[in-house]
């Protein structure tokens, strides 16, 4: 091709390209990023069972220096003092996850840490005096206090993994199988209406059906789902109209002696509201009044359906079904979690390296009273 002809071809091609560019539609704007979900509540928690109240807390030193160790305590149902019952022989630097059962039973899961890549499970049937190993999870438990549950009356186990998969196993955890994944749950009609973005908790209804909870992208929708044997059904409470435009995250979902208790966050950041919800069957709910400007650090569940929380502003509050949020006096230094007790009493469990100090508060008191001091042997340097 000679030069004049090449110029002629170029003169034809360029207008065609410009015309094609002019006819194409501009690129669609990117959707706004979804608001960041609130972080999971701390694994520091306490849980009421027929055996008494169990509390798991991190103690010791720096986690970066592998000197943070998780310890387990029990306050017997008929007692007022705490006893150290941490299961021996398993590295617990990654955190403990508790699942209460009938009688004196408790199943404890160990989150992986250091070279541990799976989650051992261990069980007691005598209030922590002796422990026996169950078949481990060949994966990591999620870093949430509600990542492990025991079916009431049946002993079946339910676990939420770090990747958002829910697995189940018969009593004893002999064989684990997938119950649900986040994509599969999100693809169900109920999950699609919610716009499910994450699974945050796993439990059982009082009747023994699996119940999962998470975060919805659709404002005003509570992501709580029960398994009816064929598919997952939406089972969350209706949100008050004043909060219907906010994203809802289920922060805690726990089976108690009274049924199911959930803690919900509406919105994110300083303007978030916290709500408690109670259900006797996992589908019919009573909602608390909103607690404004509150984000959750730790939550615990005690006798009589009492819930006790610590907020990111280091405020302590309690609530029971049908009542309002009750503020506690300023928390003692080092309070890791709260433990509701009988008669509307509350204990603050404060940690200072290897020392646990138990502070007591009764209704009408303006201050905390020191009730017990426990020295816990911490094996500093044993994990390095």
PETATA-V407699 format. One record per residue. N is the residue number from 1. PHI is phi in radians with two decimals (* if undefined). D_LAST is the distance of its C-alpha to the last C-alpha in whole Angstrom. Layout:
# PETATA-V407699
n = (N & N)
phi = (PHI & PHI)
d_last = (D_LAST & D_LAST)
This chain:
# PETATA-V407699
n = (1 & 2 & 3 & 4 & 5 & 6 & 7 & 8 & 9 & 10 & 11 & 12 & 13 & 14 & 15 & 16 & 17 & 18 & 19 & 20 & 21 & 22 & 23 & 24 & 25 & 26 & 27 & 28 & 29 & 30 & 31 & 32 & 33 & 34 & 35 & 36 & 37 & 38 & 39 & 40 & 41 & 42 & 43 & 44 & 45 & 46 & 47 & 48 & 49 & 50 & 51 & 52 & 53 & 54 & 55 & 56 & 57 & 58 & 59 & 60 & 61 & 62 & 63 & 64 & 65 & 66 & 67 & 68 & 69 & 70 & 71 & 72 & 73 & 74 & 75 & 76 & 77 & 78 & 79 & 80 & 81 & 82 & 83 & 84 & 85 & 86 & 87 & 88 & 89 & 90 & 91 & 92 & 93 & 94 & 95 & 96 & 97 & 98 & 99 & 100 & 101 & 102 & 103 & 104 & 105 & 106 & 107 & 108 & 109 & 110 & 111 & 112 & 113 & 114 & 115 & 116 & 117 & 118 & 119 & 120 & 121 & 122 & 123 & 124 & 125 & 126 & 127 & 128 & 129 & 130 & 131 & 132 & 133 & 134 & 135 & 136 & 137 & 138 & 139 & 140 & 141 & 142 & 143 & 144 & 145 & 146 & 147 & 148 & 149 & 150 & 151 & 152 & 153 & 154 & 155 & 156 & 157 & 158 & 159 & 160 & 161 & 162 & 163 & 164 & 165 & 166 & 167 & 168 & 169 & 170 & 171 & 172 & 173 & 174 & 175 & 176 & 177 & 178 & 179 & 180 & 181 & 182 & 183 & 184 & 185 & 186 & 187 & 188 & 189 & 190 & 191 & 192 & 193 & 194 & 195 & 196 & 197 & 198 & 199 & 200 & 201 & 202 & 203 & 204 & 205 & 206 & 207 & 208 & 209 & 210 & 211 & 212 & 213 & 214 & 215 & 216 & 217 & 218 & 219 & 220 & 221 & 222 & 223 & 224 & 225 & 226 & 227 & 228 & 229 & 230 & 231 & 232 & 233 & 234 & 235 & 236 & 237 & 238 & 239 & 240 & 241 & 242 & 243 & 244 & 245 & 246 & 247 & 248 & 249 & 250 & 251 & 252 & 253 & 254 & 255 & 256 & 257 & 258 & 259 & 260 & 261 & 262 & 263 & 264 & 265 & 266 & 267 & 268 & 269 & 270 & 271 & 272 & 273 & 274 & 275 & 276 & 277 & 278 & 279 & 280 & 281 & 282 & 283 & 284 & 285 & 286 & 287 & 288 & 289 & 290 & 291 & 292 & 293 & 294 & 295 & 296 & 297 & 298 & 299 & 300 & 301 & 302 & 303 & 304 & 305 & 306 & 307 & 308 & 309 & 310 & 311 & 312 & 313 & 314 & 315 & 316 & 317 & 318 & 319 & 320 & 321 & 322 & 323 & 324 & 325 & 326 & 327 & 328 & 329 & 330 & 331 & 332 & 333 & 334 & 335 & 336 & 337 & 338 & 339 & 340 & 341 & 342 & 343 & 344 & 345 & 346 & 347 & 348 & 349 & 350 & 351 & 352 & 353 & 354 & 355 & 356 & 357 & 358 & 359 & 360 & 361 & 362 & 363 & 364 & 365 & 366 & 367 & 368 & 369 & 370 & 371 & 372 & 373 & 374 & 375 & 376 & 377 & 378 & 379 & 380 & 381 & 382 & 383 & 384)
phi = (* & -1.41 & -1.06 & -1.03 & -1.19 & -1.05 & -1.09 & -1.16 & -1.12 & -1.06 & -1.11 & -1.40 & -1.20 & -1.08 & -1.01 & -1.11 & -1.14 & -1.10 & -1.14 & -1.12 & -1.13 & -1.18 & -1.44 & -1.29 & -1.34 & -1.13 & -1.05 & -1.17 & -1.11 & -1.19 & -1.15 & -1.09 & -1.10 & -1.17 & -1.01 & -1.13 & -1.20 & -1.04 & -1.13 & -1.11 & -1.03 & -1.06 & -1.28 & -1.12 & -2.83 & -2.36 & -2.48 & -1.58 & -2.40 & -1.00 & -1.29 & 2.49 & -1.82 & -1.79 & -2.38 & -2.06 & -2.53 & -1.53 & -2.34 & 1.75 & -2.14 & -1.26 & -1.20 & -1.09 & -1.68 & 1.02 & -1.97 & -1.68 & -2.19 & -1.61 & -2.15 & -2.08 & -2.26 & -2.33 & -1.93 & -0.97 & -1.00 & -1.73 & -2.10 & -2.18 & -1.91 & -1.67 & -2.27 & -1.32 & -2.37 & -1.00 & -1.07 & -1.49 & 1.47 & -2.27 & -1.11 & -2.10 & -1.14 & -1.44 & 2.12 & -1.95 & -2.12 & -1.86 & -2.41 & -1.35 & -2.42 & -1.35 & 1.04 & -1.65 & -1.46 & -2.67 & -1.86 & -2.10 & -1.87 & -1.88 & -1.33 & -1.08 & -2.68 & 0.94 & -1.54 & -1.39 & -1.92 & -2.26 & -2.00 & -1.14 & -2.19 & -2.47 & -2.27 & -2.12 & -2.09 & -2.40 & 1.09 & 1.59 & -1.28 & -2.47 & -2.26 & -2.35 & -1.40 & -1.86 & -1.08 & -1.29 & -1.43 & -1.46 & -2.94 & -1.65 & -1.08 & -1.13 & -1.52 & -2.52 & -1.09 & -1.88 & -1.66 & -2.53 & -2.58 & -2.04 & -1.16 & -1.15 & 1.42 & -2.01 & 1.44 & -1.09 & -1.87 & -2.31 & -2.32 & -1.83 & -1.59 & -1.11 & -1.54 & 1.57 & -1.49 & -1.80 & -2.10 & -2.31 & -2.61 & -1.16 & -0.90 & 1.64 & 1.11 & -1.25 & -2.42 & -1.67 & -2.42 & -1.29 & -1.62 & -2.82 & -2.02 & -1.06 & -1.07 & -1.18 & -1.17 & -1.15 & -1.47 & -1.23 & -0.96 & -1.20 & -1.16 & -1.18 & -1.12 & -1.36 & 1.23 & -1.05 & -1.96 & -2.83 & -1.81 & -2.03 & -2.76 & -2.43 & -2.73 & -2.20 & -1.27 & -1.00 & -1.43 & 1.72 & -1.53 & -1.08 & -2.41 & -2.07 & -2.46 & -2.94 & -1.97 & -1.86 & -1.43 & -1.44 & -1.01 & 1.37 & -1.91 & -1.67 & -1.49 & -2.13 & -2.34 & -1.99 & -1.66 & -1.63 & 1.74 & -2.17 & -2.75 & -1.67 & -1.94 & -1.14 & -2.37 & -1.40 & -1.29 & -1.36 & -1.60 & -0.96 & -0.99 & -1.14 & -1.97 & -1.17 & -1.59 & -1.88 & -1.26 & -1.97 & -2.11 & -1.47 & -1.55 & -2.43 & -2.61 & -2.36 & -1.46 & -2.10 & -1.10 & -1.62 & 2.46 & -2.09 & -2.07 & -2.22 & -2.10 & -2.08 & -1.92 & -1.86 & 1.55 & -2.38 & 1.33 & -1.07 & -1.59 & -1.19 & -2.06 & -1.91 & -2.25 & -1.76 & -2.45 & -2.23 & -2.52 & -1.45 & -2.30 & 1.57 & -2.41 & -1.87 & -2.13 & -2.01 & -1.82 & -1.43 & -1.24 & -1.20 & -1.81 & -1.32 & 1.06 & -2.19 & -2.04 & -1.68 & -1.81 & -2.49 & -2.45 & -2.42 & -2.28 & -2.09 & -1.14 & 1.24 & 1.33 & -1.33 & -2.03 & -2.17 & -2.26 & -2.09 & -1.63 & -1.14 & -1.50 & 1.09 & -1.69 & -1.92 & -2.51 & -2.27 & -2.77 & -2.18 & -1.00 & 1.46 & -2.01 & -1.95 & -1.14 & -1.99 & -1.27 & -1.76 & -1.04 & -0.84 & -1.26 & -1.04 & -1.02 & 1.43 & -1.07 & -1.61 & -2.80 & -1.94 & -2.37 & -1.09 & -2.22 & -1.22 & 1.15 & 1.11 & -1.41 & -2.42 & -1.98 & -1.79 & -1.76 & -1.84 & -2.00 & -2.37 & 0.93 & -1.73 & -2.03 & -1.90 & -1.93 & -1.78 & -1.90 & -1.98 & -2.33 & -2.02 & -0.94 & 1.58 & -1.41 & -1.71 & -2.42 & -1.73 & -2.01 & -1.22 & -2.00 & -2.83 & -2.26 & -2.05 & -1.76 & -1.84 & -1.25 & -1.77 & -1.44 & -0.94 & 1.43 & -1.33 & -1.69 & -1.51)
d_last = (75 & 77 & 75 & 78 & 77 & 73 & 74 & 75 & 73 & 70 & 72 & 72 & 69 & 67 & 70 & 68 & 65 & 65 & 67 & 64 & 62 & 64 & 65 & 61 & 59 & 57 & 53 & 52 & 50 & 46 & 46 & 44 & 40 & 39 & 38 & 34 & 33 & 32 & 28 & 27 & 27 & 24 & 23 & 23 & 27 & 29 & 31 & 34 & 35 & 38 & 35 & 35 & 32 & 29 & 26 & 23 & 21 & 17 & 16 & 14 & 13 & 12 & 11 & 10 & 8 & 6 & 8 & 11 & 12 & 16 & 18 & 22 & 25 & 29 & 32 & 35 & 38 & 40 & 38 & 36 & 33 & 30 & 28 & 24 & 24 & 20 & 20 & 18 & 16 & 15 & 12 & 13 & 11 & 14 & 17 & 20 & 23 & 26 & 29 & 32 & 35 & 38 & 38 & 35 & 33 & 29 & 27 & 24 & 22 & 18 & 17 & 15 & 12 & 9 & 11 & 13 & 17 & 19 & 20 & 20 & 23 & 24 & 27 & 29 & 32 & 33 & 31 & 28 & 29 & 27 & 26 & 26 & 25 & 27 & 27 & 24 & 24 & 24 & 23 & 21 & 23 & 24 & 22 & 25 & 26 & 29 & 27 & 28 & 32 & 34 & 37 & 40 & 42 & 40 & 37 & 36 & 33 & 32 & 29 & 29 & 26 & 24 & 27 & 30 & 31 & 32 & 32 & 34 & 34 & 36 & 35 & 32 & 31 & 32 & 33 & 32 & 34 & 35 & 37 & 37 & 35 & 36 & 38 & 40 & 40 & 41 & 44 & 46 & 49 & 47 & 44 & 46 & 48 & 45 & 43 & 40 & 37 & 34 & 33 & 31 & 32 & 33 & 35 & 38 & 42 & 43 & 45 & 42 & 42 & 39 & 39 & 37 & 37 & 36 & 37 & 41 & 42 & 45 & 46 & 47 & 45 & 43 & 41 & 41 & 42 & 43 & 44 & 47 & 47 & 48 & 47 & 45 & 47 & 46 & 46 & 45 & 47 & 49 & 48 & 51 & 53 & 52 & 48 & 49 & 49 & 45 & 42 & 41 & 37 & 36 & 33 & 33 & 35 & 35 & 37 & 38 & 41 & 44 & 43 & 40 & 39 & 38 & 37 & 39 & 38 & 41 & 41 & 38 & 37 & 39 & 42 & 40 & 41 & 40 & 42 & 41 & 43 & 44 & 45 & 47 & 47 & 44 & 47 & 49 & 48 & 48 & 47 & 46 & 47 & 45 & 43 & 43 & 41 & 38 & 34 & 32 & 29 & 29 & 31 & 32 & 35 & 37 & 40 & 43 & 41 & 40 & 37 & 35 & 34 & 32 & 33 & 31 & 34 & 32 & 35 & 35 & 38 & 39 & 42 & 44 & 46 & 49 & 48 & 47 & 44 & 43 & 42 & 40 & 39 & 37 & 33 & 32 & 29 & 26 & 27 & 25 & 28 & 31 & 32 & 36 & 38 & 42 & 45 & 43 & 40 & 37 & 34 & 31 & 28 & 26 & 22 & 21 & 18 & 18 & 22 & 24 & 28 & 30 & 33 & 36 & 39 & 43 & 45 & 47 & 45 & 44 & 41 & 38 & 38 & 35 & 35 & 32 & 28 & 26 & 23 & 20 & 17 & 14 & 11 & 9 & 6 & 6 & 4 & 0)
